[in-house]
Amino acid sequence: MVATKATFQGAQVENFSRNLEFFILTTAIDITDNGGDTSTPKKLGQAQNLNKFLQTIMLRCNPAIISIAITTSAAAPTYSGSGGSAQAIFGSGHSGTQSYWTMKFCIDYPGAFSHASTGAVKLTNVTQAEADAVYHIATDLSGIAINIGLDEAGSYPDWATNKSISTTQTGSAVHRNTFISKTDIL
């Protein structure tokens, strides 16, 4: 039997010795990963939006695994969590079918985003512990300017006046466009 060996060209493989924490970030903001292609204004705007999210995550730790998926022409996603029935994660200004992006990542610095007993603003079906687990990343992202006019399609009519990230913990009930949750595994 011949052993199969994986080879990486020019890449270093990193081993993690700490506990990993896993997060899912869902947003109505176009963060399409074009692999660094910024050849058109649209692709440049997408890359800038993605970089804003990544750089904000990296303020407190380094993400280890990142995947980004787009869902198009779908109903706005909901979240049940351990707090009860499903509730829309975007503000009431987002309705009908739309595109949204899901970024899954893990970090090797447990507790980097959490803060105990914040009393953070949260969705009614999100427990206080779930809100506290993402408190710092949610507040770090809140208010960062974004590029619009990309593929953030949907029936949200107010992108022109609300050109910033609005998270669950800090966003208004109408304009909220980003939701972050801690999960057990990706």
C-alpha positions as CSV (number, residue, x, y, z in Angstrom):
1,M,0.0,0.0,0.0
2,V,1.3,3.4,-1.0
3,A,0.8,6.2,1.5
4,T,-0.8,9.4,0.2
5,K,0.9,12.6,1.3
6,A,-0.7,16.0,1.1
7,T,1.6,18.7,-0.2
8,F,1.2,22.4,0.1
9,Q,3.0,24.7,-2.3
10,G,4.4,27.7,-0.5
11,A,1.9,27.4,2.4
12,Q,2.8,26.8,6.0
13,V,0.6,24.5,8.0
14,E,-0.2,25.8,11.5
15,N,-1.1,23.5,14.4
16,F,-3.5,24.8,17.1
17,S,-2.8,23.9,20.7
18,R,-5.6,25.9,22.3
19,N,-9.3,25.4,22.4
20,L,-11.1,26.7,19.4
21,E,-14.3,28.8,19.4
22,F,-16.6,28.8,16.4
23,F,-18.7,31.7,15.0
24,I,-21.2,32.2,12.3
25,L,-21.7,35.8,10.9
26,T,-24.6,36.4,8.6
27,T,-24.9,39.7,6.8
28,A,-27.0,41.4,4.1
29,I,-23.8,43.3,3.2
30,D,-22.0,42.1,0.0
31,I,-18.8,40.4,1.3
32,T,-18.2,38.2,-1.8
33,D,-14.8,36.7,-1.8
34,N,-13.3,37.3,-5.2
35,G,-9.9,35.9,-4.4
36,G,-8.3,39.3,-4.4
37,D,-9.6,40.4,-7.8
38,T,-10.3,44.1,-7.7
39,S,-10.5,44.7,-11.4
40,T,-13.9,46.3,-11.4
41,P,-15.5,48.9,-9.1
42,K,-18.0,46.2,-7.9
43,K,-15.2,43.7,-7.1
44,L,-13.2,46.4,-5.4
45,G,-16.2,47.3,-3.2
46,Q,-16.8,43.6,-2.3
47,A,-13.2,43.2,-1.4
48,Q,-13.2,46.3,0.8
49,N,-16.4,45.2,2.6
50,L,-14.9,41.7,3.2
51,N,-11.6,43.3,4.5
52,K,-13.5,45.5,6.9
53,F,-15.1,42.4,8.5
54,L,-11.8,40.4,8.6
55,Q,-9.8,43.3,10.0
56,T,-12.4,43.9,12.7
57,I,-12.3,40.2,13.7
58,M,-8.5,40.5,13.8
59,L,-8.5,43.3,16.2
60,R,-9.0,40.8,19.0
61,C,-7.7,37.5,17.5
62,N,-6.8,35.7,14.3
63,P,-9.4,33.7,12.6
64,A,-8.2,30.2,11.7
65,I,-10.8,28.8,9.4
66,I,-12.9,31.0,7.1
67,S,-15.6,30.1,4.6
68,I,-17.9,32.5,3.0
69,A,-21.1,31.5,1.2
70,I,-23.7,33.5,-0.6
71,T,-27.4,32.7,-0.6
72,T,-29.4,34.4,-3.3
73,S,-33.1,35.0,-3.8
74,A,-34.0,33.6,-0.4
75,A,-36.2,34.7,2.5
76,A,-34.3,36.5,5.2
77,P,-32.7,34.0,7.6
78,T,-34.0,33.4,11.1
79,Y,-32.4,32.4,14.3
80,S,-33.9,30.2,17.0
81,G,-30.9,29.7,19.4
82,S,-31.7,28.3,22.8
83,G,-34.1,31.2,23.5
84,G,-37.2,30.0,21.7
85,S,-39.0,30.3,18.4
86,A,-37.4,31.5,15.2
87,Q,-37.0,35.3,14.7
88,A,-35.7,37.3,11.8
89,I,-32.1,38.3,12.3
90,F,-32.2,41.3,10.1
91,G,-34.2,44.5,10.8
92,S,-37.7,44.9,9.8
93,G,-36.6,47.0,6.8
94,H,-35.3,43.8,5.2
95,S,-38.2,41.8,3.9
96,G,-39.0,39.5,1.0
97,T,-36.3,37.6,-0.9
98,Q,-32.8,38.9,-0.8
99,S,-29.1,37.9,-0.9
100,Y,-27.2,37.3,2.2
101,W,-23.7,36.1,3.1
102,T,-22.6,33.7,5.7
103,M,-19.1,33.7,7.1
104,K,-18.0,30.8,9.2
105,F,-14.8,31.1,11.2
106,C,-13.0,29.9,14.3
107,I,-10.6,31.6,16.6
108,D,-7.9,30.1,18.8
109,Y,-8.3,32.6,21.6
110,P,-11.3,31.6,23.7
111,G,-13.3,34.5,25.1
112,A,-11.9,37.1,22.8
113,F,-15.4,38.3,21.8
114,S,-17.2,37.6,25.1
115,H,-18.0,39.9,28.0
116,A,-19.9,38.8,31.1
117,S,-23.0,40.4,32.3
118,T,-23.2,43.2,29.7
119,G,-27.0,43.4,29.6
120,A,-26.4,43.7,25.8
121,V,-29.4,44.6,23.6
122,K,-30.4,41.3,22.0
123,L,-33.1,39.6,20.0
124,T,-36.0,38.3,22.1
125,N,-35.1,34.7,21.4
126,V,-31.4,35.1,22.1
127,T,-30.4,34.4,25.7
128,Q,-28.2,36.8,27.6
129,A,-25.3,34.3,27.5
130,E,-25.6,34.0,23.7
131,A,-25.5,37.8,23.4
132,D,-22.6,38.1,25.8
133,A,-20.6,35.5,23.8
134,V,-20.4,37.9,20.8
135,Y,-20.6,41.2,22.6
136,H,-17.2,42.6,21.6
137,I,-17.2,41.6,17.9
138,A,-20.7,43.0,17.6
139,T,-19.8,46.3,19.1
140,D,-16.5,46.4,17.2
141,L,-18.3,46.0,13.9
142,S,-21.1,48.4,14.6
143,G,-21.0,51.6,12.7
144,I,-18.3,50.7,10.2
145,A,-18.9,52.3,6.8
146,I,-19.6,49.9,3.9
147,N,-19.7,50.0,0.2
148,I,-23.2,49.8,-1.3
149,G,-24.6,49.3,-4.8
150,L,-23.0,45.8,-5.1
151,D,-25.1,42.6,-4.8
152,E,-26.9,43.4,-1.6
153,A,-30.1,42.9,-3.4
154,G,-33.4,42.6,-1.6
155,S,-36.3,44.7,-0.7
156,Y,-34.4,46.8,1.8
157,P,-35.0,50.3,0.4
158,D,-32.7,52.3,2.7
159,W,-29.1,51.3,1.8
160,A,-28.3,54.8,0.6
161,T,-29.0,56.4,4.0
162,N,-27.7,53.5,6.2
163,K,-24.3,52.8,4.8
164,S,-22.8,51.1,7.9
165,I,-22.7,47.7,9.6
166,S,-25.6,47.4,12.1
167,T,-25.4,44.4,14.4
168,T,-27.9,42.6,16.5
169,Q,-26.6,44.0,19.7
170,T,-26.3,47.6,18.6
171,G,-28.5,48.0,15.5
172,S,-31.9,49.4,15.2
173,A,-34.8,47.1,14.8
174,V,-35.3,48.4,11.2
175,H,-31.7,48.8,9.9
176,R,-30.0,45.7,11.5
177,N,-28.0,44.0,8.7
178,T,-25.5,41.7,10.5
179,F,-26.0,38.9,13.0
180,I,-23.2,37.0,14.8
181,S,-23.6,33.8,16.8
182,K,-21.2,31.5,18.7
183,T,-21.7,27.9,17.8
184,D,-20.3,24.5,18.9
185,I,-18.9,23.6,15.5
186,L,-18.9,24.8,11.9
